[in-house]
Amino acid sequence: MYNNLYNSQSVTESAKKLFKEERAKKRVDGWFLAREIVCDRQQEFEGLSKEMRAAKELEAIITHLPLSISDNAVFAGSQSDAFARSYALINPAFEVETFSGYCDPTAVYNDIEPNEEFTRERIDRVREYTKNTEYIRSLTAMYDKYEKYTEEVAFFIEQVTGHIIPDFRPALKYGIKPILEELEIKSNTETDETKKENFKALKTALNCAVILSGRYADIAAEKAENAAGEKKKQYLNLEKTLRKVPLYPCESLFEAIQSYMLLWEIMCLEQAPNPFAFSVGNADRIFEPYREKDNLSREDAAALLKHFLVFFNVGDRSWAISQNLIISGKDTAGSDLTNETSYALLDAYFDMNLPQPILSVKLHKSTPEKLYEELGRFFFSPGVLTPSLFNDDSVFAVLKNRGVETCDLADYSVAGCQEPLIMGRDNGNTTNSWLNMPKILELCLNGGKSMITGKTIEKSETKDNISLLRNIREIFYQACGHYTDIMCDAANAASAAVSELPVPFLSVFMGGVQTGYDMRDISHQGTKYNGSGCLIHGLSVLADSFIAIDRLLSERPQDADNLISALQNNFEGYEELHAFLKSCPKFGNNIASVDSEAAEIAAKVSDIVTSHKNYLGNPFRADWSSPTTHLTYGYWVAATPDGRKAREQLNYGVDPLYGDAASGMGFRMLSNMKLPFDKMDGGYASHLGIDPKYFTADTFEGKGADFAKRIIKPLFFNPELKDRVSPFYLYVNVTTPDTLRKVLAEPEKYAPSGVYIMRIHGTFVNFLDLSPAIQQDIIKRLDPGSTQM
Amino acid sequence: MELKIFQKGFNFSQDGPGNRLVYHLFGCNMHCPWCSNPEGMGCGGEYYTASPEQITEEALSCKAMFFENGGVTFTGGECTLQAEPLAETLKRLLDNNISTAIETNGTYKSFFKLIPLLDYIIMDFKHPDSDKHRKITGISNQIIKENIMLASNSGKELLIRIPLINGFNTDEKTIEEFLEFFQTVNKDNTRIELLKYHEYGKDKWKKCGLEYTVKDGFVSEEIRINFENKIKDIGHKTVRT
């Protein structure tokens, strides 16, 4: 393979060793060094424009950061220096009770354990410097201003870093040389001073790729000097590759992967320590032209891609979470785009079974049967990763409705968990704001006062209990609009804070070369598409609550007056009323009244959200997902009229509350299909637990085909839905609660490799790395009632 | 006129073609000791009622899940004990282009009336010898044989199911008697399925306050395969769902 220097078996073996080496790293300190390099050189950057300062800071990091190439590496490059050991999901210190979101960007300095090299003084010095930056000052001011709302999560705000899909394709195809030349010309000829300065900064930032490849080439040359035989030849080849890419066009899969990794490394370092949820995009389409040029077999391509996948794993828990890689799908003419690299990537994923990067698969009505068959091994091998599934037919319709031009539709991909963005053209600020509908309902029912702490969040007009309940929908939607107004102001303030940290390198791959503006600019749109996300929580809890209130008023009017007291007392002393509320119809069982209620809420609240404008005047996007926040936000919500008790979790995404869809999967899917997916332009989350016993084919291929026939096609491509937009997202866990309890009890027996992969919202993770609260949530949501087929 | 239902849910391919909404109707005229749904036998179990209109409305709301030529199947208990509302429901479903099926023990005397209302028929046949059949189930098999003949000659798709129970119907003599009867059954639209004994319903018997009396009902795969081969040898099709 490849100039007769490698064979697929040895490349695979070295990829496995490289992963093992990475997982043995208990410290991830590179991000701190990067920040320290910037801190130490502050005087050099004084007087520079914001954009140029960011470019020069990046240049300093790329020039001075210690680099190495592992003996097990086939390629040069690492993203391990960009991430901290801080992501809550896989942080053993995470607890639902104490998690308060990511509102303090300097909290990351607590995640670095001082030692002789990284002393407390050294850490504190960089922390203090960071605290005094304009970014932190404006962010802190925003959080202080809105604290009464965020403290108990009526809504929450996040400054969005990462969460972008860069378009590296032109850089691979033509090299970055022509881009550097274009920027040089534009910085000389541009008459607008801001743009002129920006072009210069973008060029400085992009040139970091030349610096980085040069430094790695020198290391490869040094390693070649000290090596012999085949290894020497391989290092010489690596050096040659690094002297060529990313400056010049890639001519082979090897060069394309190498080039891509270097660009990715710089992109992440530019946002260290928070570059979470960058996504590769349509990986098979990116790399297929180069595999084809080489005429590499599926097996050989898979071997090289295994190293590409290992690259995304950082440290002992694969800390670089939520990086998404997507395959397959269709073009706008409806032709299937699955190619040989799609299958090579599947082979690489299956053989390596790594906790990152997340695999997603785009499907459509004409997806080849072969793809479904090849997916069978993922769904039906215990402890093996499973892909998220997207329905191109629906996503195209949703995005078109959002204003995406037809020529860009096929380039949508997924940033983070499930948020559809256009590769290289869309800054969606996807996790900017988070709306907690059940908390708003609680405040509506209690005069604006929290039933959890008694604090007044927002005074509201007091009504007698009965008229309050009779008019609850109107009161709720009005309040929802009010809280959304405030939330969007806060979210825009967070985006303004983030704009203090321009990203000239990333902007090169997001349209900045054309527009002359940074993609985080809040006054000028640097990307073709722009919006801000709002993750909306508690759909089924709210729908079930409205229906339970109706039933109470009509069937037990004598008890209606007691409802609010019952909620305030978490149903203590109101057990009979609680039993009645629990027995009312619940979403997820194909019951018309409550399913329509959920659909109406989803449509109305989506409209409320999308009617709000972000800092550039573009709409907020309605995203009905709750990435573990159904736990953390539920903790701040009192008992609700559906019978859910105080502090218990909310429903996940658009799914029924666990345990409520007791009539089996068929009914659950029918309820789900009634939701207005066309309104969910920011995406949504949905999970099905599937008991493998219902799939009895003898082979993985047969099971994969059955899975398509019985789950995917009825849900995604159901002819009965006619003109309505069908569901477009799904992830599954094919296992049972018993199996997972066994894995936890005897990990050595059930997961001898130490890796047992499960899905948790849009990402997959090593089940054994998760904090106990999240392990239990996964088990809970596999409740047998909802998994019966 | 309402149906008594003790359970409902979707099932793929086991209770008729495609994905089907299966209603378990309450009450049974047999008391097979291996029954996996003893709560449907009528001994104080819980049920709810639904009119033919309501069932039809629900089935229509489920149309999106009737993929692979699916539809509605009524089983039990014994669904034909509620023949009148059942027939009314089947008619309504057919009027709405929803595929209909029943799984029956074949004891309904006026079974011929239901046949035109069915797209697919599943009939259990437990033992070819009338006395032995009566001893275990409480009912002679004479009417069952007649109804199987009727169904097999009706032109409708027919699936005959035999539960294989060790000590009851898997000895060589009984198998020969089964085959003798099957020789007389129309082979064109008929398929035969052998179901190995299982104990999925065992715990339910205890919950119903009933004693589970089957001691050693398990049957080897070898017996099933041999029996299947003999059925094929006489020109019948076998199936495993």
Interface residues (C-beta under 8 A of the other chain):
Chain A: N590 A592 S663 G664 M665 G666 F667 M669 L670 M673 Y694 K709 R710 K713 P714 N718 E720 L721 Q788 M789
Chain B: K8 G9 F10 N11 F12 N19 L21 E58 S61 C62 K63 A64 M65 F67 E68
